[in-house]
Amino acid sequence: MSKAQKPAVKKKSSQVNILKGRLDISRSGMGFVIVEGQDKDIMIKPNDFGKAFHGDIVRVQVSSQVSNGRRVEGKVTDVAERKQTEFIGNVEVNKNIAFFIAGGEKPVPDFYIPVEKLNGAENGDRVVARFVKWDKADKKPQGEVISVLKAEDEGDLAMKEILINAGFPLTFEDVVMKEAAKLSDKITREEMKKRKDCRDILTFTIDPADAKDFDDAISIRNLDNGNYEIGVHIADVSHFVTPDSILDKAAYERATSVYLPDRVNPMLPEKISNELCSLRPNEDKYTFSVIFQINNRAEIKHKWIGRTIIHSNHRFTYEEVQQTIETGEGLHYKPIILLNDLAKKFREERFANGAINFSSTEVRFQLDEKGKPIGIIVKESKDAHKLIEEFMLLANRTVAEYVSRIKINKEPIPFPYRIHDTPDDEKLKPFIAFAKKFGYTFDMKDEMAVAASFNKMLKDVQGKPEQHVLEQLGIRTMAKAVYTSQNIGHYGLGFENYCHFTSPIRRYPDVMVHRILQECLDKNLKVDKKMDEKCKHCSDRERSAMEAERAGNKYKQVEFMQQYLGEEFEAVISGVSAFGFWAETVAHKCEGLVSVRDLSEYDDFRLDETDYALVGARTARKFRMGDKVTIKVISANLTKRQMDYEWVKDAGASETNQTPAKAKAPKSQPKSKTKKGK
């Protein structure tokens, strides 16, 4: 267990402990503090919350111990970290007194709002309010209104609620924006002396068509020795965002940008993310780079790491590069074809060394000018995406390998590695037993053998009826990747050392990596004793961002499917439980629930966990993950972000051989918002 995972315990006396954990307040108003490493939660009565809100990291004084089955009780002494500082609710204004009453399921104290901080809000208005302070002598917290929400902007309100409930501020405070505004885009002679000048080398970016922040670029040139010099250049955010500055604290609080279907909630103000640090074409930019000498066989002959200055010659979209790869024609086609060939060799080498080849598809919404979903696009990862991915992986691995060799007093330096543990046996064994039913066997001799078995299955299953279910269940056996200073390698990628270096505009761990990397290069190392705590915070924020992104996608799915109430579609069973099965439409990738109650007229269906199926007690009819079914859309509830489907009888349960009904294709509409992922 890492230091960050151990409960912080400080004895005030022989009888009383101070513990640190996260406060969870139930709908009823009762609170529980969850302390990592401790089996039982600590119960907190409503009058003992102190100044804490739901989700805050708090210190709690344990006032009674477990005895005769009694629950541990405690009292919040102070707030260590706020989960959320912005809330959605209504204001009540009466003459010179105003209060904010938060909405949502979790109880939040009313805020006192000074009338000069109403920012135009009137009595009864729905607003976004920010927590300002809660002094010791104050009965209520003080807040300020950030914005008034218009009733007709239902979708906008829903996205803002998702962000706020996940703990992500919607705006930057004025002091942060003023600090960003002071930053200069001038390239100074003094700074130039500290950097390698790469401006005369062919350099370009490859990003989604609607991207605004370009945080990575690739340069390429031929060397006299017959090798190629290929540079991976990353926006030098750490040049502008210095440790413990106002900007740094705001970025750390968020720790990641959040990508919803119709907006980006950025980690950094736009002055930094879209201007100063965005590697826009025909502009000189500060970068942090890893430069390789590589031969035709994709063998790396030399590596250089350091700060640089670049000048991007062109901004490519993925679609443009993909067309060049497929046709062999287009601007800078020779270097693009070369980079793609090298990327393919790197990819082959990764899989040979134990990386697992899970394929991925990305669902994007086509939105009208008001943000309403009018179509859905399913995007597959093509060679253009894989080209960028391989060079980013190479840079990330190279940086991690370099830092891993550096020691202080013979100990590894604290560093935010990106680690991915081996699969959990409890998840892996039932999956292997299930895969065996389809004829796929796994070698369990060691971790490499398991990875090789996964890759063989993923290759052999292509185009077969069981492909979807085995791919999805295989992914679910995998551990979650996290940030930690305890380096155990990245199982999924097959790397012994790995970190995130390539996206500092949208990920705070990358900023930390840049800073530590420069310290290593300067031989001026500083031991960060809070590294584990920072890694855990970044992992938690990443998980919250992913949950917010799923919620945003689900909302848009429901909004999109409202137009199809009563219509039938071909679908694939994507999950099963005792209360029903989930089905995902083939045409739209929109998931809804078929309740076991609605199936009861046909049979008494019970969950068979070993077969990932609902099985009828009388007929033995099965609804198994991966089966094709036909469903009818019967409900699309935006408030609950939930869709209910009805199974269309005899259209595709696993024991029938009937052809499923033809799915209705989505309408063709304009391009969607996209996010670049690595």
C-alpha positions in Angstrom: 0.0 0.0 0.0 1.4 3.4 -1.0 1.7 6.3 1.5 -1.2 8.1 -0.2 -3.4 5.0 0.4 -2.7 4.7 4.1 -5.2 6.5 6.4 -3.7 9.6 7.9 -3.8 8.9 11.6 -2.8 11.3 14.3 -3.3 10.4 17.9 -4.5 13.3 20.0 -4.6 11.1 23.1 -4.7 7.5 24.0 -8.5 7.5 23.4 -9.1 9.7 20.3 -7.9 9.4 16.7 -8.1 11.9 13.9 -8.7 10.1 10.6 -8.8 11.5 7.1 -11.3 10.4 4.4 -14.1 11.4 2.0 -17.5 12.5 3.4 -20.5 10.9 1.7 -23.8 12.4 2.6 -26.9 10.3 1.9 -30.2 11.6 0.6 -31.6 11.3 4.2 -28.9 13.7 5.4 -26.8 11.2 7.4 -23.1 11.3 6.6 -20.3 8.7 6.4 -16.6 9.2 6.2 -14.9 6.6 4.0 -11.3 6.0 5.1 -9.1 4.1 2.8 -7.6 1.0 4.4 -10.4 0.9 7.0 -13.2 -1.7 6.7 -15.9 0.3 8.4 -17.1 3.8 7.5 -17.4 6.4 10.2 -21.0 7.7 10.8 -21.4 11.5 11.0 -24.6 13.0 12.3 -25.9 16.1 10.4 -25.0 18.4 13.2 -21.4 17.1 13.1 -20.5 17.9 9.5 -18.7 21.1 10.6 -18.0 23.2 7.4 -17.9 20.2 5.1 -20.0 19.4 2.0 -20.7 16.1 0.3 -17.6 14.6 -1.3 -15.1 16.7 0.6 -11.9 15.2 2.0 -12.2 15.8 5.7 -10.5 15.1 9.0 -12.8 13.5 11.5 -12.4 12.9 15.2 -13.6 9.4 16.2 -15.8 9.8 19.2 -16.8 6.1 19.8 -15.3 2.8 18.9 -17.0 -0.4 17.6 -18.5 -2.5 20.4 -21.3 -4.9 20.4 -21.9 -4.2 16.8 -22.2 -0.5 17.2 -21.1 1.7 14.3 -18.0 3.9 14.6 -19.2 7.6 15.1 -17.2 10.7 14.6 -17.2 14.5 14.1 -15.7 16.5 11.3 -12.9 18.8 12.6 -11.9 20.5 9.3 -11.9 20.2 5.5 -8.7 19.1 3.9 -9.9 19.4 0.3 -13.1 20.6 -1.3 -14.6 18.3 -3.9 -16.9 21.0 -5.3 -17.0 24.7 -5.1 -19.7 25.5 -7.7 -23.4 24.5 -7.4 -26.6 24.8 -9.3 -29.8 26.0 -7.6 -32.1 29.0 -7.0 -31.7 32.3 -5.4 -34.2 33.9 -2.9 -33.9 37.6 -2.7 -35.8 39.7 -0.1 -34.8 43.4 0.0 -31.2 43.5 1.1 -30.9 39.8 1.9 -30.2 37.0 -0.6 -29.7 33.3 -0.2 -28.8 30.5 -2.6 -30.6 27.1 -2.2 -28.7 24.3 -4.0 -30.6 21.7 -6.0 -29.6 18.0 -6.4 -30.0 14.9 -4.4 -27.3 15.6 -1.8 -28.1 18.1 1.0 -26.0 21.3 0.8 -26.3 24.2 3.3 -27.9 27.4 2.0 -25.4 30.1 1.0 -25.6 33.7 2.1 -25.2 35.9 -1.0 -24.2 39.5 -0.6 -26.6 41.6 -2.8 -23.6 43.0 -4.7 -22.6 39.5 -5.6 -25.9 38.5 -7.2 -24.6 39.5 -10.7 -28.0 40.4 -12.0 -29.9 37.4 -10.5 -33.4 38.0 -9.3 -35.6 36.2 -6.9 -36.4 32.7 -8.1 -33.8 32.6 -10.8 -31.9 29.4 -11.4 -28.2 30.1 -11.1 -24.7 28.8 -10.8 -23.2 29.9 -7.5 -19.7 29.6 -6.3 -18.7 28.9 -2.7 -16.5 31.7 -1.4 -15.8 31.2 2.3 -17.2 29.8 5.5 -15.5 31.6 8.4 -15.5 30.1 11.9 -18.0 32.5 13.3 -20.4 32.3 10.3 -23.6 30.2 10.6 -23.8 29.8 6.8 -21.3 29.7 4.0 -20.9 32.7 1.8 -21.2 32.5 -2.0 -21.5 34.5 -5.2 -23.6 34.1 -8.3 -21.5 33.2 -11.4 -24.2 33.1 -14.0 -28.0 33.0 -14.4 -29.3 30.0 -16.3 -32.0 30.5 -18.9 -35.0 28.1 -18.7 -34.9 27.3 -22.4 -31.3 26.1 -22.3 -32.2 22.7 -21.0 -29.3 20.8 -22.6 -26.8 23.5 -21.6 -28.1 23.3 -18.0 -27.8 19.5 -18.0 -24.1 19.6 -19.2 -23.3 22.2 -16.5 -24.9 20.1 -13.8 -22.9 17.1 -14.9 -19.7 19.1 -14.6 -20.6 20.7 -11.3 -21.7 17.4 -9.7 -18.4 15.8 -10.8 -16.6 18.6 -9.0 -15.3 20.6 -12.0 -15.6 24.4 -11.8 -17.4 25.9 -14.9 -15.2 29.0 -14.9 -11.9 30.3 -13.7 -11.8 32.8 -11.0 -10.9 36.4 -11.9 -7.5 36.2 -10.3 -6.7 33.1 -12.4 -7.8 34.9 -15.6 -5.8 38.0 -14.7 -2.7 35.9 -14.1 -3.1 34.2 -17.5 -3.6 37.6 -19.2 -0.2 38.7 -18.0 1.6 35.9 -19.8 3.5 37.0 -22.9 3.9 35.1 -26.2 7.2 36.8 -27.1 10.1 34.5 -27.8 13.0 36.0 -25.9 16.8 35.7 -26.6 17.4 34.7 -23.0 15.0 31.8 -23.3 16.3 30.8 -26.7 19.8 30.2 -25.2 18.4 27.5 -23.0 16.8 25.6 -25.9 17.6 23.6 -29.1 16.4 25.5 -32.1 14.4 23.2 -34.4 12.6 25.8 -36.4 14.2 25.0 -39.7 13.1 21.3 -39.6 9.9 20.2 -41.3 7.3 20.1 -38.5 3.5 19.5 -38.5 0.6 18.6 -36.2 -2.1 16.0 -36.8 -5.3 16.5 -34.9 -9.1 16.2 -35.1 -10.7 18.6 -37.5 -12.3 20.7 -34.8 -9.3 20.7 -32.4 -8.2 24.1 -31.0 -5.4 23.1 -28.7 -2.5 21.4 -30.5 -0.2 20.0 -27.8 2.0 17.8 -29.9 3.9 18.0 -33.2 6.2 15.8 -35.2 9.3 16.9 -37.0 11.3 14.8 -39.5 14.4 15.1 -41.6 17.0 12.9 -43.3 20.5 12.6 -41.8 23.7 12.2 -43.7 24.3 8.8 -42.1 21.1 7.4 -43.7 19.0 7.5 -40.6 16.0 9.7 -39.9 15.8 12.3 -37.2 12.2 12.3 -35.8 11.2 14.7 -33.1 8.2 14.5 -30.8 7.5 18.0 -29.6 5.1 18.8 -26.8 3.8 22.1 -25.7 5.9 23.5 -22.9 3.1 24.3 -20.4 5.5 24.2 -17.5 7.3 27.3 -18.9 4.2 29.3 -18.3 2.6 27.5 -15.4 5.1 27.5 -12.5 4.9 25.5 -9.3 2.5 26.8 -6.6 1.4 29.7 -8.8 -2.2 30.8 -9.0 -2.5 29.1 -12.5 -0.8 26.0 -11.1 -3.3 25.6 -8.2 -6.2 26.1 -10.6 -4.8 23.4 -13.0 -4.1 21.0 -10.2 -7.6 21.4 -8.7 -9.1 20.3 -12.0 -6.2 17.9 -13.0 -7.7 17.2 -16.4 -9.8 18.8 -19.1 -13.3 17.3 -19.5 -14.7 16.5 -22.9 -18.5 16.5 -23.2 -20.3 16.1 -26.5 -20.9 19.8 -27.0 -18.1 21.5 -25.1 -14.7 21.2 -23.5 -14.2 22.2 -19.8 -10.5 23.0 -19.9 -7.8 22.4 -17.3 -6.2 25.7 -18.2 -7.6 29.1 -19.4 -7.9 29.5 -23.1 -5.1 32.1 -23.2 -2.8 29.2 -22.4 -4.5 26.1 -23.9 -5.6 27.7 -27.3 -2.9 30.4 -27.7 0.4 30.4 -25.9 0.8 26.6 -25.7 -1.1 25.6 -28.8 1.4 24.5 -31.5 -0.4 26.5 -34.2 1.0 26.6 -37.7 3.4 29.4 -38.8 4.1 30.4 -35.2 7.3 29.9 -33.1 6.5 27.9 -29.9 8.3 26.7 -26.8 8.3 22.9 -26.6 9.7 20.0 -24.6 10.9 17.4 -27.0 12.2 13.8 -27.4 14.3 13.6 -30.6 15.2 10.2 -32.1 17.6 8.9 -34.7 15.8 5.9 -36.3 16.8 3.7 -39.2 14.6 2.0 -41.8 14.0 -1.0 -39.6 12.5 1.2 -36.9 15.6 0.7 -34.7 16.3 3.6 -32.4 20.0 4.6 -32.6 20.0 7.7 -30.5 17.7 9.7 -28.2 17.8 13.3 -27.0 15.5 14.9 -24.4 15.3 18.6 -23.7 13.6 21.9 -24.2 13.3 23.3 -27.8 11.7 25.9 -29.9 9.7 24.8 -33.0 7.8 26.3 -36.0 5.0 24.2 -37.2 4.8 24.3 -41.0 1.3 22.8 -41.4 -1.7 21.7 -39.5 -3.1 18.3 -40.7 -6.4 16.7 -39.8 -6.6 13.0 -39.2 -8.8 12.7 -42.3 -6.2 14.4 -44.5 -3.4 12.2 -43.3 -5.5 9.1 -43.7 -6.2 10.0 -47.3 -2.5 10.6 -47.9 -1.7 7.1 -46.4 -4.3 5.5 -48.6 -3.5 7.3 -51.9 0.2 8.0 -51.5 -0.5 11.6 -52.6 -0.8 15.0 -50.9 1.2 17.6 -49.1 4.4 16.2 -47.5 3.3 12.7 -48.6 6.8 11.2 -48.4 7.4 11.9 -44.7 3.9 10.9 -43.8 4.2 7.5 -45.6 7.6 7.0 -43.9 6.2 7.9 -40.4 3.3 5.5 -41.0 5.7 2.6 -42.0 7.8 3.2 -38.9 4.7 3.4 -36.7 3.5 0.0 -38.0 6.9 -1.5 -37.1 6.7 0.0 -33.6 3.2 -1.4 -33.2 4.3 -4.9 -34.3 7.1 -4.8 -31.9 4.8 -3.8 -29.0 2.5 -6.7 -29.6 5.4 -9.1 -29.9 6.6 -7.8 -26.5 3.3 -8.4 -24.8 1.0 -5.5 -25.5 -2.7 -6.4 -25.9 -4.4 -5.4 -29.2 -7.8 -4.2 -28.0 -9.5 -2.3 -30.9 -11.5 0.8 -30.1 -14.4 2.7 -31.7 -15.4 6.2 -30.8 -19.0 7.4 -30.8 -19.4 11.1 -31.7 -22.6 13.2 -31.9 -23.6 15.4 -34.9 -24.9 18.6 -33.3 -27.0 21.4 -34.6 -26.2 25.1 -33.9 -28.1 24.8 -30.5 -26.2 21.7 -29.5 -29.0 19.2 -30.2 -27.9 15.8 -31.4 -29.2 15.2 -34.9 -26.9 12.2 -35.8 -24.3 9.8 -34.6 -21.0 8.9 -36.1 -19.1 5.8 -35.1 -15.3 6.4 -35.7 -12.8 3.6 -35.9 -9.1 4.1 -35.2 -7.3 4.2 -38.5 -3.7 4.4 -39.6 -3.5 8.2 -39.1 -4.6 7.8 -35.5 -2.2 4.9 -34.9 0.7 6.9 -36.4 0.3 9.6 -33.8 -0.4 7.1 -31.1 2.8 5.1 -31.7 5.1 8.1 -31.6 3.4 9.5 -28.5 3.7 6.1 -26.8 7.4 6.0 -27.8 8.0 9.5 -26.3 6.1 8.6 -23.1 8.0 5.4 -22.6 11.4 7.0 -23.4 10.9 9.7 -20.8 9.8 7.2 -18.1 12.8 5.0 -18.9 15.1 7.9 -18.5 13.7 9.1 -15.2 13.5 5.5 -13.8 17.3 5.2 -14.0 17.9 8.3 -11.9 18.3 7.8 -8.1 18.6 10.0 -5.0 20.5 8.2 -2.2 20.1 5.0 -4.2 16.3 5.4 -4.1 14.0 6.1 -7.2 12.9 9.7 -7.4 9.2 10.4 -6.8 7.6 10.5 -10.2 4.0 10.1 -11.6 4.3 6.8 -13.5 1.2 5.7 -15.5 0.8 2.1 -14.4 -1.5 -0.7 -15.4 -1.7 -3.8 -13.3 -2.1 -7.4 -14.5 -5.7 -8.7 -14.8 -7.5 -9.7 -11.6 -7.8 -13.5 -11.3 -11.4 -13.2 -10.0 -12.4 -11.5 -13.3 -10.0 -13.4 -15.6 -10.9 -17.0 -14.7 -14.7 -16.8 -15.4 -13.9 -14.9 -18.6 -11.5 -17.7 -19.7 -14.1 -20.3 -18.9 -16.6 -18.4 -21.0 -14.2 -17.9 -23.9 -13.6 -21.7 -23.9 -17.2 -22.3 -24.7 -16.5 -20.7 -28.1 -13.3 -22.7 -28.6 -10.8 -20.1 -27.4 -8.2 -21.3 -25.0 -5.8 -19.3 -22.7 -2.3 -20.2 -21.7 -2.0 -19.2 -18.0 1.7 -20.0 -17.6 2.6 -16.3 -17.0 1.6 -12.8 -17.8 3.2 -12.8 -21.2 1.4 -16.0 -22.1 -2.0 -14.5 -21.0 -1.3 -11.4 -23.2 -0.4 -13.6 -26.1 -3.6 -15.7 -25.6 -5.6 -12.4 -25.6 -4.1 -11.3 -28.8 -4.7 -14.6 -30.5 -8.3 -14.6 -29.4 -8.8 -11.0 -30.5 -7.4 -11.9 -34.0 -9.3 -15.2 -34.4 -12.6 -13.7 -33.2 -12.8 -11.0 -36.0 -16.0 -11.2 -37.9 -17.5 -13.9 -35.8 -20.9 -13.7 -33.9 -19.1 -13.8 -30.6 -16.6 -11.0 -31.4 -18.5 -8.2 -29.6 -19.1 -10.0 -26.4 -15.6 -11.4 -26.1 -14.0 -8.0 -26.8 -16.2 -6.2 -24.3 -15.8 -8.8 -21.6 -12.1 -9.0 -22.2 -11.7 -5.3 -21.6 -13.7 -5.6 -18.4 -11.1 -8.1 -17.0 -8.4 -5.5 -17.3 -7.3 -3.4 -14.3 -7.7 0.4 -14.4 -4.7 2.4 -15.3 -3.7 5.0 -12.6 -1.0 7.4 -11.6 1.4 6.4 -8.9 5.1 6.7 -7.9 5.2 2.9 -7.3 6.3 1.8 -10.8 5.0 -1.7 -11.7 4.9 -1.1 -15.4 2.0 -0.9 -17.9 0.6 -4.4 -18.6 -1.7 -3.5 -21.4 1.0 -1.7 -23.4 3.7 -4.2 -22.5 6.0 -1.5 -21.1 8.2 -1.8 -18.0 8.3 2.0 -17.7 5.6 4.4 -18.8 4.3 7.9 -18.0 2.2 10.7 -19.5 4.4 13.3 -21.1 2.5 14.3 -24.3 -0.6 16.2 -23.2 0.2 18.8 -20.6 -2.5 21.2 -21.9 -5.2 18.7 -20.8 -3.5 16.5 -18.1 -1.8 17.8 -14.9 0.4 14.7 -14.5 2.1 15.6 -17.8 3.0 19.0 -16.3 4.5 17.3 -13.3 6.5 15.0 -15.6 7.9 18.0 -17.5 9.0 19.7 -14.3 10.7 16.6 -12.8 12.3 15.8 -16.2 13.9 19.3 -16.3 15.2 18.8 -12.8 16.8 15.6 -13.9 18.4 17.2 -16.9 19.6 20.1 -14.7 20.9 17.6 -12.1 18.9 19.7 -9.5 16.5 17.2 -8.1 13.9 18.0 -5.5 12.1 15.2 -3.7 8.4 15.8 -3.7 7.1 14.1 -0.6 3.5 14.7 -1.7 3.9 12.8 -5.0 1.7 9.9 -4.0 -1.0 12.3 -2.8 -0.8 14.2 -6.1 -1.0 11.0 -8.1 -4.1 9.8 -6.2 -5.7 13.2 -6.7 -5.0 13.1 -10.5 -6.3 9.5 -10.7 -9.5 10.5 -8.8 -10.0 13.5 -11.0 -9.5 11.4 -14.2 -12.1 9.0 -12.9 -14.6 11.8 -12.2 -13.9 13.2 -15.7 -14.6 9.9 -17.3 -17.9 9.5 -15.3 -18.9 13.0 -16.4 -18.1 12.2 -20.0 -20.2 9.0 -19.8 -23.1 11.0 -18.3 -22.8 13.7 -21.0 -22.8 11.0 -23.7 -25.8 9.3 -22.1 -27.8 12.5 -22.0 -27.2 13.1 -25.7 -28.1 9.5 -26.5 -31.4 9.9 -24.7 -32.0 13.3 -26.3 -31.3 11.8 -29.7 -33.5 8.7 -29.3 -36.5 10.7 -28.2 -37.3 11.1 -31.9 -37.6 7.3 -32.3 -40.1 6.5 -29.6 -42.1 3.4 -30.7 -39.7 2.5 -33.5 -37.8 -0.8 -33.7 -34.1 -1.3 -34.2 -31.5 -4.1 -34.4 -29.4 -4.2 -31.3 -26.8 -6.3 -29.5 -27.1 -7.3 -25.8 -24.3 -5.4 -24.1 -24.9 -6.4 -20.5 -27.1 -8.6 -18.3 -28.2 -8.5 -14.7 -30.9 -10.1 -12.5 -33.3 -7.2 -13.4 -32.9 -7.3 -17.1 -30.5 -6.9 -20.0 -29.0 -3.9 -21.7 -29.1 -3.6 -25.5 -27.1 -1.3 -27.7 -28.6 -0.3 -31.1 -26.3 -1.2 -34.0 -27.0 1.9 -36.0 -26.6 4.5 -33.2 -24.7 2.7 -30.4 -27.4 3.9 -27.9 -27.9 1.6 -24.9 -31.2 1.0 -23.1 -32.6 -1.5 -20.6 -35.0 -4.3 -21.3 -36.6 -5.0 -17.9 -37.0 -8.6 -16.7 -40.5 -7.5 -15.7 -41.4 -6.9 -19.3 -40.0 -10.4 -20.2 -42.1 -12.1 -17.5 -45.0 -12.7 -19.8 -42.8 -15.0 -21.9 -41.0 -16.9 -19.1 -39.4 -16.6 -15.6 -35.9 -15.4 -16.5 -33.0 -15.9 -14.1 -29.4 -14.6 -14.3 -26.7 -17.2 -15.1 -23.5 -15.4 -14.2 -21.2 -18.0 -15.6 -22.8 -17.7 -19.1 -23.4 -13.9 -18.9 -27.1 -14.6 -19.8 -30.7 -14.5 -18.7 -32.2 -17.9 -19.0 -35.9 -18.9 -19.0 -36.8 -21.4 -16.4 -39.4 -23.2 -18.6 -38.3 -22.6 -22.1 -34.5 -22.4 -21.6 -34.6 -19.4 -23.9 -31.4 -17.3 -23.4 -30.6 -13.7 -23.7 -26.8 -13.7 -23.6 -24.2 -10.9 -24.0 -23.4 -10.4 -27.6 -26.7 -11.8 -28.9 -28.5 -9.9 -31.6 -32.0 -8.8 -30.7 -34.6 -6.4 -32.0 -35.9 -3.8 -29.6 -38.6 -1.1 -29.5 -37.8 2.2 -28.0 -40.5 2.8 -25.3 -39.1 5.5 -23.1 -36.3 8.2 -23.2 -36.1 10.0 -19.9 -33.7 13.0 -20.0 -34.0 13.7 -16.3 -32.8 10.2 -15.4 -30.6 9.9 -18.5 -32.2 6.5 -19.0 -33.7 4.7 -22.0 -36.1 1.8 -21.7 -36.5 -0.7 -24.5 -38.9 -3.5 -25.2 -37.8 -6.9 -26.6 -39.6 -7.6 -29.9 -40.6 -11.3 -29.6 -38.9 -13.9 -31.9 -36.6 -11.4 -33.4 -33.3 -12.7 -32.2 -32.8 -14.6 -28.9 -29.9 -17.0 -29.0 -31.9 -20.2 -29.7 -33.7 -18.7 -32.7 -32.3 -18.6 -36.2 -34.5 -15.8 -37.4 -33.1 -12.8 -39.2 -33.2 -9.7 -37.0 -35.2 -6.7 -38.2 -33.3 -4.1 -40.2 -32.0 -1.2 -38.3 -33.0 2.3 -39.2 -30.0 4.4 -40.3 -29.2 7.7 -38.6 -29.8 10.9 -40.6 -26.8 12.4 -42.4 -25.9 15.7 -40.8 -22.9 18.0 -40.1 -19.7 17.0 -38.4 -19.5 16.4 -34.7 -17.3 17.7 -31.8 -14.3 15.5 -31.3 -11.5 15.0 -28.8 -8.0 13.8 -29.5 -7.0 10.9 -27.3 -3.7 9.2 -26.7 
